Amino acid sequence: MSANPYPLGLRLAGRRVVVVGGGAVATRRVPALLDAGADVLLVAPELTPALRAHADAGRLHWARRRFAVDDLDGAWLVQVAVNDPVAAAAVSAAAGERRIFCVRADDRIAATAWTPAVTRQGPVTVAVLGGGDPRRAMAVRDAVRNLLAAGAGPLAPPSTTGDGTAGAPGRAPSTTARGGRVALVGAGPGDPELITVKGRRLLTEADVVVADRLVPGLLLDELRPEVELVDAAKIPYGPARAQEEINRVLVDRALAGKAVVRLKGGDPYVFGRGGEELLACAAAGVPVTVVSGVTSAIAAPAGAGVPVTHRAVAHEFTVVSGHVPPDSPASMVRWEHLAGLRGTLVIVMGLKNLGAISATLVTHGRPADTPAVVVQEGTTGDQRTVRSTLGVVAVDVAAAGLRPPAVVLIGDVVGVLDT
């Protein structure tokens, strides 16, 4: 293809975009389409857990079957994300007949549109096309991102050490004999800009990314095309890949000489099983870097205007997991003791058991009129908030139709910043 591509920013809000395929490539591409407000039709017999979560939440339409030509009716753009070249060519041909631009993951030359390497800094979106060379596009994109993040300065990549620390020269890389390593990176609560600078840089260096469902999808859209994306999504009370299998993938890829990033929602060590993954890597002789992330336990309430502490209101806050009912023998939480605290109580993974939790707290002395707030998908564009009181919060949440992931906060700090 001798002609240069014509760069264009598509305004897709409310416009139909068809994505064919439900695997790793679609998992990376769909979040950016949703962020653009597109009306996404996803055509695939099966979906990754991350894509299934979008479908279950009603963010996209899922046609659970193979592609049909009339799927393109009313479409403005088609993204083909399948690894079958015959099937991809059929979709591409049907799009061409209807003069619909078509992106093909399997064949850039046969495509009529390309997806650029993208970085986002607030309202600024930078998209780079590398003349068909994804590595060149990524390198330029990353240089521009560094400049935007710094606000000024030369486009020079930071020096790095083996543990991922920028700007500290003279230290030898810490890797396996074959050069592999693992980084446990907290992706933050949902807003892709809330990942740390170090975590984002390690993503740009990764050969393999093992990602949970709760990581911001736009971060996956920025990965290099050749990066292996392993979807280890854990949908609450639904399908899950065994933790042992996740550990095996981390170790095997690192021992094969790969730079592996285990990308986890929130912080790796806050109910994230990061400790188990570190121990598995250590037992296999794989070096591990841990990069803390912003936890939703604090960020989700903050996004809803609620601080976890406030002078003269709360001098303490306690974060607990509510995934086990209070009356279960498996529960490790002393709910009767928490009921007697005067500070703020933050409950994560507790939506399913919220009725039992609130009743237990009231039974053990926490006043039923204690203010409460529940924040669904905090810091994202799908954030929803319900304010209530401890005695009726479970009923109010059910009436509002809130779903996981959600953070529950109980305490007098609710409403303290209202003006």
C-alpha positions in Angstrom: 0.0 0.0 0.0 1.8 3.1 -1.3 -0.6 5.8 -0.3 -0.4 7.3 3.1 -3.5 6.8 5.4 -5.7 9.8 6.0 -5.9 10.5 9.7 -9.4 11.1 11.1 -11.0 11.2 14.5 -14.3 9.4 14.5 -17.2 10.6 16.6 -19.0 7.4 17.3 -21.4 8.4 20.1 -24.7 6.6 19.4 -23.5 5.1 16.1 -23.4 1.4 15.5 -20.0 -0.3 15.5 -19.9 -4.1 14.8 -17.1 -6.1 16.4 -16.7 -9.7 15.1 -14.9 -12.0 17.6 -15.0 -12.4 21.4 -11.4 -13.1 22.3 -8.3 -11.3 23.4 -8.2 -8.8 20.6 -11.9 -7.8 21.1 -11.2 -7.5 24.8 -8.6 -4.9 24.0 -10.6 -2.9 21.4 -14.1 -2.8 22.8 -13.4 -0.6 25.9 -12.2 2.3 23.6 -15.3 2.0 21.5 -17.5 2.1 24.6 -15.5 5.1 25.9 -16.3 6.8 22.6 -20.0 6.2 23.2 -20.5 3.7 20.3 -23.5 1.5 20.0 -21.5 -1.8 20.0 -22.8 -5.0 18.5 -20.5 -7.9 19.4 -20.9 -11.0 17.3 -19.3 -14.1 18.6 -20.4 -17.6 19.8 -18.4 -17.1 23.0 -16.9 -14.2 25.0 -14.0 -13.7 27.4 -15.2 -13.0 31.0 -14.3 -9.3 30.6 -16.5 -8.9 27.5 -19.2 -11.0 29.1 -19.2 -8.5 32.0 -19.8 -5.6 29.5 -22.7 -7.6 27.9 -24.3 -8.5 31.3 -24.1 -4.8 32.3 -25.9 -3.8 29.2 -23.1 -1.7 27.8 -23.1 -3.6 24.5 -25.4 -5.9 22.4 -24.2 -9.5 22.1 -25.2 -11.7 19.2 -24.2 -15.2 20.5 -23.5 -16.8 17.1 -21.3 -16.5 14.0 -21.3 -13.4 11.8 -24.2 -12.8 9.4 -24.2 -10.2 6.6 -27.2 -8.3 7.9 -25.2 -7.6 11.1 -23.8 -4.7 9.2 -27.1 -3.0 8.7 -26.8 0.5 10.0 -23.1 0.1 10.9 -20.6 2.9 10.6 -17.5 0.9 11.4 -16.5 -2.8 11.6 -13.7 -4.3 13.7 -12.8 -7.9 12.8 -11.1 -9.6 15.7 -11.0 -13.2 14.7 -7.9 -15.4 13.9 -9.6 -17.2 11.0 -8.5 -15.4 7.8 -11.3 -16.9 5.7 -14.0 -15.7 8.1 -12.2 -12.3 8.4 -12.1 -11.9 4.7 -15.8 -12.6 4.4 -16.6 -9.9 6.9 -14.3 -7.5 5.2 -15.8 -8.2 1.8 -19.3 -7.7 3.1 -18.2 -4.3 4.7 -16.6 -3.3 1.4 -19.7 -3.9 -0.5 -21.6 -1.6 1.9 -18.8 1.1 1.9 -18.2 0.6 5.6 -14.7 1.0 6.9 -13.2 -2.2 8.3 -10.4 -2.8 10.7 -8.8 -6.3 10.5 -6.7 -7.7 13.3 -5.4 -10.5 11.1 -4.4 -8.5 7.9 -3.5 -4.8 8.0 -2.9 -4.7 4.3 -6.4 -6.0 3.5 -8.1 -3.6 6.0 -9.6 -0.3 4.9 -8.9 1.3 8.3 -6.2 1.0 10.9 -6.3 1.4 14.7 -3.5 3.7 15.8 -1.4 3.5 18.9 -3.2 5.8 21.3 -2.4 7.7 24.5 -4.9 9.8 26.5 -4.1 12.7 28.8 -7.3 14.2 30.1 -9.1 15.8 27.1 -6.1 15.2 24.8 -6.0 12.1 22.7 -2.8 11.3 20.6 -3.1 8.7 17.9 0.0 7.5 16.0 0.2 5.5 12.8 3.6 4.0 12.1 3.2 3.3 8.4 2.2 -0.3 9.0 4.9 -0.8 11.7 3.2 -1.2 15.1 6.5 -1.1 17.0 7.4 2.3 15.5 3.9 3.7 16.3 4.2 2.5 19.9 7.6 4.0 20.4 6.5 7.4 19.1 3.2 7.1 21.2 5.2 6.4 24.3 7.6 9.3 23.7 4.7 11.7 23.3 3.0 10.3 26.4 6.2 10.9 28.4 6.3 14.5 27.2 2.7 15.1 28.0 3.1 13.6 31.5 6.1 15.7 32.2 4.5 18.9 30.8 7.8 19.8 29.1 11.3 18.4 28.3 13.0 16.3 25.6 11.5 13.1 24.2 13.9 10.9 26.1 13.0 7.5 27.5 13.7 7.1 31.2 16.6 4.9 32.3 15.3 1.8 34.2 16.6 -0.7 36.6 15.6 -4.3 36.9 13.0 -3.6 39.6 11.3 -1.1 37.4 12.5 2.1 39.1 13.1 5.0 36.7 16.2 7.2 36.8 18.5 5.2 39.1 21.5 4.3 37.0 24.1 1.7 37.7 22.0 -1.2 39.0 21.9 -4.6 37.2 18.5 -5.9 36.0 16.9 -8.4 38.3 15.6 -11.3 36.1 15.6 -15.0 35.7 18.5 -16.7 33.9 16.5 -16.3 30.7 15.7 -12.7 31.5 12.1 -13.1 32.6 10.4 -11.3 35.5 6.9 -10.6 36.9 5.4 -7.3 38.0 2.3 -7.3 40.2 0.7 -4.0 39.2 -2.3 -2.3 40.7 -4.4 -0.7 38.0 -6.4 1.5 40.3 -10.2 1.7 40.9 -11.4 2.0 37.3 -10.3 5.4 35.9 -7.4 4.5 33.6 -5.6 7.7 34.6 -5.4 6.5 38.2 -2.8 3.9 37.5 0.7 4.9 38.7 3.3 6.2 36.4 5.5 3.2 37.2 2.7 0.8 36.6 1.9 2.3 33.2 5.5 2.2 32.2 5.8 -1.5 33.1 2.8 -2.1 30.8 4.6 -0.6 27.9 7.6 -3.0 28.6 5.5 -6.1 29.0 5.6 -9.2 26.7 2.7 -10.8 28.6 -0.2 -9.2 30.5 -2.4 -11.3 32.8 -5.4 -9.1 33.5 -8.5 -9.3 35.8 -12.0 -8.2 34.7 -11.8 -5.1 37.0 -8.8 -3.4 35.3 -9.6 -0.4 33.1 -10.1 -1.6 29.6 -8.5 1.4 28.0 -5.2 0.3 29.5 -5.4 -2.9 27.5 -6.1 -0.9 24.3 -2.7 0.7 24.6 -0.7 -2.6 24.7 1.6 -3.4 21.8 -0.1 -5.7 19.2 2.3 -8.6 19.9 1.7 -8.6 23.6 0.1 -11.8 24.8 -3.1 -10.9 26.8 -4.3 -13.6 29.2 -7.8 -12.8 30.5 -7.9 -14.0 34.1 -11.1 -12.2 34.8 -13.0 -13.1 37.9 -16.6 -12.2 37.7 -18.2 -12.2 41.2 -20.1 -15.5 41.8 -19.5 -16.5 38.2 -16.8 -18.3 36.1 -13.2 -18.0 37.4 -9.9 -19.3 36.4 -8.3 -21.1 39.4 -5.7 -19.1 41.2 -3.3 -22.0 40.7 -3.6 -21.7 37.0 -2.9 -18.0 37.1 0.2 -18.7 39.2 1.3 -21.3 36.6 0.9 -18.8 33.8 3.0 -16.2 35.6 5.8 -18.6 36.4 5.9 -20.3 33.0 6.0 -17.1 31.0 8.7 -15.6 33.2 10.8 -18.7 33.0 10.5 -18.5 29.3 12.2 -15.1 29.4 9.1 -12.9 29.2 8.4 -9.7 31.0 5.1 -10.4 32.6 2.7 -7.9 34.2 -0.1 -9.2 36.4 -2.5 -6.4 36.1 -5.0 -6.3 39.0 -7.9 -3.9 39.8 -7.2 -1.6 42.7 -4.1 -2.7 44.7 -2.5 -6.1 44.4 -2.4 -6.6 48.2 -5.9 -5.4 49.1 -8.1 -8.5 48.7 -6.2 -9.2 45.5 -4.3 -12.4 46.1 -1.1 -10.6 45.2 0.7 -12.3 48.1 -0.2 -15.8 46.8 1.1 -14.9 43.4 4.4 -13.5 44.8 4.9 -16.6 46.9 4.4 -18.8 43.8 6.9 -16.8 41.8 9.4 -16.8 44.6 9.2 -20.6 45.0 10.0 -20.9 41.3 12.9 -18.4 41.5 11.1 -15.7 39.5 11.9 -12.1 40.6 8.8 -10.0 41.4 8.2 -6.3 41.5 5.1 -5.0 43.4 3.6 -1.8 42.2 0.9 -0.5 44.6 -2.4 0.8 43.1 -5.2 3.1 44.3 -7.7 1.0 46.1 -11.4 1.3 45.4 -12.1 1.2 49.1 -10.9 4.8 49.3 -11.3 6.0 45.7 -14.9 5.0 45.1 -16.3 6.9 48.1 -14.1 9.8 47.2 -15.5 9.8 43.7 -19.0 10.1 45.2 -17.9 13.0 47.4 -17.4 11.0 50.6 -14.1 11.0 52.6 -13.3 8.0 54.7 -12.1 10.2 57.5 -12.9 13.8 58.5 -11.7 15.8 61.5 -14.1 15.7 64.4 -16.2 13.1 62.6 -14.1 10.0 62.1 -10.6 9.3 63.3 -10.5 5.7 61.9 -11.6 3.6 59.0 -11.8 -0.1 58.7 -11.9 -2.0 55.4 -13.3 -5.5 55.3 -14.4 -8.0 52.7 -18.1 -9.0 52.7 -17.9 -11.9 50.2 -18.7 -14.4 53.1 -22.0 -14.0 55.0 -21.6 -13.0 58.7 -23.1 -16.2 59.9 -20.8 -18.5 57.8 -18.2 -20.6 59.6 -15.8 -19.5 56.9 -16.1 -15.8 57.9 -13.0 -14.3 59.4 -14.6 -10.9 60.2 -15.7 -10.1 63.8 -18.8 -8.2 62.8 -19.9 -7.8 66.4 -16.7 -5.9 67.2 -17.0 -3.8 64.1 -20.5 -2.7 65.1 -19.0 -1.1 68.2 -16.6 1.1 66.3 -17.3 4.8 66.0 -15.3 5.3 62.8 -16.0 4.6 59.2 -16.6 1.0 57.9 -15.8 0.3 54.3 -17.1 -3.0 52.8 -15.8 -4.4 49.5 -17.3 -7.4 47.7 -20.3 -7.2 50.0 -23.2 -6.4 47.8 -24.6 -9.9 47.7 -24.5 -10.2 51.5 -25.4 -6.6 52.3 -28.8 -7.5 53.9 -27.2 -9.9 56.3 -24.3 -7.6 57.0 -26.4 -4.6 57.8 -28.8 -6.7 60.0 -25.8 -8.1 61.9 -24.3 -4.7 62.5 -27.7 -3.3 63.8 -28.2 -6.4 66.0 -24.8 -5.7 67.7 -25.4 -2.1 68.4 -24.7 0.0 65.3 -27.6 2.5 65.0 -30.0 1.7 62.2 -30.0 5.4 61.2 -26.2 5.5 60.6 -25.6 7.1 57.2 -24.6 4.7 54.4 -23.5 5.0 50.8 -23.0 2.4 48.1 -20.9 3.3 45.0 -21.0 1.1 42.0 -18.1 1.1 39.5 -16.5 4.2 41.2 -14.4 6.6 39.3 -15.7 5.3 35.9 -18.3 6.7 33.5 -20.7 4.1 34.8 -20.5 5.2 38.4 -23.8 5.0 40.3 -24.4 6.1 43.9 -27.1 5.3 46.4 -27.3 7.1 49.7 -29.3 5.6 52.5 -29.0 4.5 56.2 -27.7 1.2 57.6 -31.2 -0.2 58.4 -32.6 0.1 54.9 -29.5 0.3 52.7 -29.9 -3.3 51.3 -33.5 -2.6 50.3 -32.6 0.7 48.6 -29.7 -0.9 46.7 -31.9 -3.7 45.5 -34.6 -1.2 44.4 -31.9 0.8 42.5 -30.6 -2.3 40.7 -27.0 -1.8 41.7 -24.6 -4.6 40.8 -21.0 -5.5 41.6 -18.4 -4.2 41.7 -19.6 -1.8 44.4 -18.2 -0.4 47.6 -20.3 0.1 50.7 -19.4 2.8 53.2 -21.1 3.2 56.6 -20.5 6.1 58.9 -21.1 9.7 59.8 -18.7 10.9 57.1 -21.5 10.4 54.6 -22.8 13.8 53.7 -20.0 15.7 55.7 -18.9 17.4 52.5 -22.4 18.3 51.2 -22.9 22.0 50.7 
